[in-house]
Amino acid sequence: MEVNLLMMKIAPCSGEGASACKRCTDNGKWNITWTCFLYKIEGYEGCYCVDCVKAITGQEVYHLSLIHI
C-alpha cells in the first residue's frame, strides 16, 4: 500500500490532562505530556508527540490550529 505523506492530516488531540505518545510507548520510551501537545495523524490510531509526528510523516508540526478530530 502506498501512502502519500503530503496528504496526511495532522490535528491536535482533544482531551484534558496528561497522556502518552503511542509510538514512544510502543518503543519503550517514557513520554507523558499534556494532551494538548499531542497530535492525531489521519490513518493512525492514538496520539503522537511532535518528534514522532515528524518521524512518521516527515512534516513539521506547528501548534496553531484549534481544530480537533
N, C-alpha and C positions, 0 to 999 in steps of 0.2 A: 504494500500500500504506500503510495506516495503522498507525503504531507507537504502542503505549501505553507511554510513557516511565516511568510509575509502576510498571510491572510488570517492568522490566528488572532482571536480577540482576547485581550487581557483586561481584566477588571478587578477592582478591589473586592476582597471577601467581605461579606456582611456578618455582623455579629458584634458582641461586646466581650471584653475581657481578653485573656491571653489564649493563644493557640500555638500549634507547632506546624512547621513546614512538612508536608507529606514526604517530599523527596529526601530531605535531611533526615527525617525519622527513619525512612526505609534504608538509608545508608548508615545508620547507627550514630548519627551526629545529633547531639542535644541542641535543640533550637526552639526555644519558647520566646514568642514575641507577641506584641499586641496584634489582635486580629486585623485591625485597620491597616497594618503594614504587610499583610499577606495578600496574595492575588490568585484569582481563578484564571485558568487557561482553558480556552474553548477546546473541548475534546479530551480533557484530562480531569480525573476525579481528584478532589481535595484542593487545598490552598497551598501556595508556594511562596517562599521568600524571594526577594529581589534577585539574589545570586542564582537561585535555581531557575527562575523565570528566564534570566539571561542565558543560562546554560542550555535550557530546553529549547527556547525559541530563537536565541541569538539577537533578541531585541532588548533595548534599554527600556526601563520602566520609569515613568515619571508620575508621581502621585499627585495628579492634578484633577482627576475625574472623580466625581461622587456617584457615578453610575454603578449600581450593584446588579450582579447576575442573579 
